[in-house]
Amino acid sequence: MRNPNLAAELAATGHTELGFDSVTPYFSIVQESSGLGCEIQWETKDNWPTVSMTRPLWCEPVDVNLPTGFLEHPDSSVVPRSIEILRGEFHDEVASVGKVVGLSPLAYQLFGGERFLRMTLDEPDMAARCLDRLKEIAITFGLAQIAAGTDALTVAEGVIGDLCSGEYYR
């Protein structure tokens, strides 16, 4: 969702229609990747947007950079802006929960899933350097949501045992 007003309106329905005590205006895991320059497959109205895996954005840790204007990009700005809208509407009536994509799923999106998983096996030091470089992106995006008024952040970490053993996750 690229429109902060619509994202806020949709997030508000959890509270106004269902009585939830929190609002969460984050509806996919492509905001950061799109804001960094990944090609997004927007799909149709009955499917989630995904990062195109045909052309990874980066190949090595030195490629990782946080571009100027990342927080102003239409896809990465929608979450902080919708948090501001919700904070203005609900003040302290409900909790606002933001989200950042965890470093491993972000690495899959930016380096390519197969490439990054192979890297964890064949070049674990390089994989660790990639993750280390990605921290700045997650922190920057999280701090923008905190500045916008969110009460809590979740981390969408999608590494599961089927994809990565505990040994390699460490």
C-alpha positions, 0 to 999 in steps of 0.5 A: 500500500503506497498511500499513507491515508489509506494505510492509516484508514485500513489500520484503524479498522482493527480498532474501530470495527474489531475493538483491537487495542492497537493499530498497525499500518504495515501491510507487506514486507516490501517497503524497505526494499522498494525504497532502496531500489528493488524492483517490486512485483505489485501483483493483483488485488488478491495477492501480496506485493513481492520483491522481484528475484530476477535481478538482485539489487546487491551482490556483496557487502560493499554494495550496501548503501542507504540512499539519500531520500530513502525515507522520502521514497513513496514506499518507505515513507508510507509507514511513518506517515500513516503512523503520524495520521493514526497518532493524530486521530487516536492520540493515546487511545490505542497503541501504534505498532510499527515494523521493520523487516529483519536482516535475514529476509531483507538480505534475501530480498536485496541479494537474492534468496538463493544467493544469500542462503548459499553465501551463509554456507559457502562464505559465512563471513561475507554473509555476516558482513552483509547482515552487519551492513543492513543494520543501518537500514533497519535502524533508520526505518525503525527510528523514523517510525518512532519519531512518527509516534509509534509505541512499539516496533516488531521485527519481521524475521522470516528465517525458519528452521526449514531455511536455516539451521540454528547453527547458521542463523547464529 
